[in-house]
Amino acid sequence: MIDHATIERVMETANSQITDVVSEFVHLKKRGINYIGHCPFHNEKTPSFIVSPHKGIFKCFGCGKGGNAVNFLMEHDQMSFIDAIKYLGKKFHIHIEEEELSPEKLQQKNERESMLVLTDYARKFFIHQLQETDEGMSVGISYFRQRGFRDDIITKFQLGYSPEKRDALTLEAQKQGYKLEYLDKTGLSVVRDDYKGDRFRGRVIFPIHSLAGKVIAFGGRILRSDAKAAKYLNSPESDIYHKSQVLYGIFFAKQEMTRQDRCFLVEGYTDVLSFHQSGITNVVASSGTALTAGQIRLISRFTKNVTIIYDGDPAGIKASLRGIDLVLAEGMNVKVLLLPEGDDPDSFAKKHSGEELTTYIDQHQTDFIKFKTGLLLKDAKNDPVRKAQLIQDIVRSIAVIPENITRSVYIKECSSLLQVDEKILYGEIRKLFKKRYESGSTPRVAPTASPTASAVAAADRAVLAANNPFELEERVVMRYLMKFGHVILFEEDEEGETVNITVGQYVLNELKQDDLLSVNPLYNKVLDLYAHHHETDDFSAMRFFVNNTETEVSQLASDLIGKEYELSKLHSKFAEVKKEEDLLCDLVPKVVAELKLKKVRVLLDEKMQALKQLQEAHDIEAMMSLMQEIQTWNKVKAVISKILGNRTIV
């Protein structure tokens, strides 16, 4: 563990010299007080990637990515937060002090490190056996070349071979000082009573890499004919390998997935190898296992766009349809490609260049509605009962989509394809939501639900924004607090003493006194962080939030602070003033009032709907009480409107 003071020192140093950090990866040109270059996170012909040394942030106005120096490294090289801090500490010659671990955590850390050291040794052992022994050359290399793989692909993916001898690795590893305990825990050896042998004997080896590029497990394909032995064998679950959280090829694909904003998902090891050999590197495999939510979330760290590529086996495709629903449930955009009959991704990629393969995918991929409908309609034929079951199946898939707009688009498409009224489909989805609600397994983002902190952690920002009617107004308020929170807004007299009120204090007081908490937990966290830290010496809101050790906070700050302020119609009379700081006394109270007015309007809409229901129920007493309440809120609305100059704010 790195102590907090060291982390803050590293972040402050790195952000003050962010140009030096970014220029290691991006060619930057000076433009005014900022620097500009081509964004490393997406393809662009015209540079839209800006680095601001003054603010200590980067921002791409093409793809929207932004943040501080740590965020840049985490995004570009897919480093963990701690690894990014260590990298920057080394770069700027800052000694990293690590806190002493508890005995339990130290033992756990040592065990994991021992297992990783062993798997790396095994990787080297298997490579040596493949490339420098007679058995490996005659059996392993021959197999790979027979499958059409070039030497550069064999080297890139660190492919290997495990000898036929029962305990070749087990004995050699022990000779080198590696413990049998860890050979057993990593699954490299099978240890039972008096038996000690290699798990992967007589197989070609596919090392499985973590996101950071460390070998955490292996896959092995048998080469001899043995009806009793599995064709493919993977390492068992261990402290370093959780197969539901790992995708084969992710280490080699992550940068291109980000740059292309797209991922191809295939099934097996050789599918990935063949795509790479054709020049397409943004491809990963589920390694022959059923796709899991953890694997999908891993993809979503780099892109929201997935194309699932199936071979021409209808039975296998139907068994894999659940995977599509999992992708949809994570808010991903999913396309499906069915290859010609008799082909799989491995064989099809070998027949085509990368350009031909990409063109074919673009021309033949389809959205999941058309794919699933076409596939299942073949079974339903003209049977009305089977067709009804098909509709329910499609609706269940649409219902897991967390984003309202995307869901409505798919409903419209489904209505057209299946010739079913949209109202009926919406009705079926409401039934599903109701059933899930009653069973306690509500969808991640229901149409009327306010997202919770746990949902936000898993949901896409766009999903949260779509379910927050005050998103626009709250972001404007958050921007003022994060950029100018430390700036004195005005002075107040309290018992004969002059008290300075900052922008942040004003915002905090106004929101707290009216209990205006957001449905977005991140915005509430920003308010809490300001409340707890604004009284510290030399507090600067912009520096505090941009350099914050919580990634989601620093990214939000960089995103909001990086945007140039656009004057709305409300503020057009100030257009001749160039410095936003000069407008704070007018703008801050008004943007807070805009938020309050929006809250009141939404509340009044809800009250009017409730009044309509009471009218239909002829509940006169309740109607009178509610009408008085509506009258009070209308007075509040009038007061706020007056503050805003009697304008109608949208």
Secondary structure as UniProt FT lines:
FT   HELIX           4..16
FT   HELIX           18..22
FT   TURN            23..25
FT   STRAND          29..31
FT   TURN            32..33
FT   STRAND          34..37
FT   TURN            40..41
FT   STRAND          49..52
FT   TURN            53..56
FT   STRAND          57..60
FT   TURN            61..63
FT   STRAND          66..67
FT   HELIX           69..76
FT   HELIX           81..91
FT   TURN            92..93
FT   HELIX           103..132
FT   HELIX           134..135
FT   HELIX           136..141
FT   HELIX           142..146
FT   TURN            147..148
FT   HELIX           151..156
FT   TURN            157..158
FT   STRAND          160..162
FT   TURN            166..167
FT   HELIX           168..175
FT   TURN            176..177
FT   HELIX           180..185
FT   TURN            186..187
FT   STRAND          189..192
FT   TURN            193..194
FT   STRAND          195..198
FT   TURN            199..202
FT   STRAND          203..209
FT   TURN            211..212
FT   STRAND          215..222
FT   TURN            227..228
FT   STRAND          232..234
FT   HELIX           243..245
FT   HELIX           250..260
FT   STRAND          263..266
FT   HELIX           269..277
FT   TURN            278..279
FT   STRAND          283..285
FT   TURN            287..288
FT   HELIX           293..300
FT   TURN            301..302
FT   STRAND          305..310
FT   HELIX           314..329
FT   TURN            330..331
FT   STRAND          333..338
FT   TURN            341..342
FT   HELIX           345..350
FT   HELIX           354..364
FT   STRAND          366..367
FT   HELIX           368..380
FT   TURN            381..382
FT   HELIX           384..399
FT   HELIX           404..418
FT   HELIX           422..439
FT   TURN            444..445
FT   TURN            447..448
FT   HELIX           453..458
FT   HELIX           461..466
FT   TURN            469..470
FT   HELIX           471..484
FT   TURN            485..486
FT   STRAND          488..494
FT   TURN            495..496
FT   STRAND          497..502
FT   HELIX           503..513
FT   TURN            514..515
FT   HELIX           521..533
FT   TURN            534..535
FT   TURN            537..538
FT   HELIX           541..546
FT   HELIX           551..562
FT   HELIX           569..574
FT   TURN            575..576
FT   HELIX           580..583
FT   HELIX           584..617
FT   HELIX           620..643
FT   TURN            644..645
//
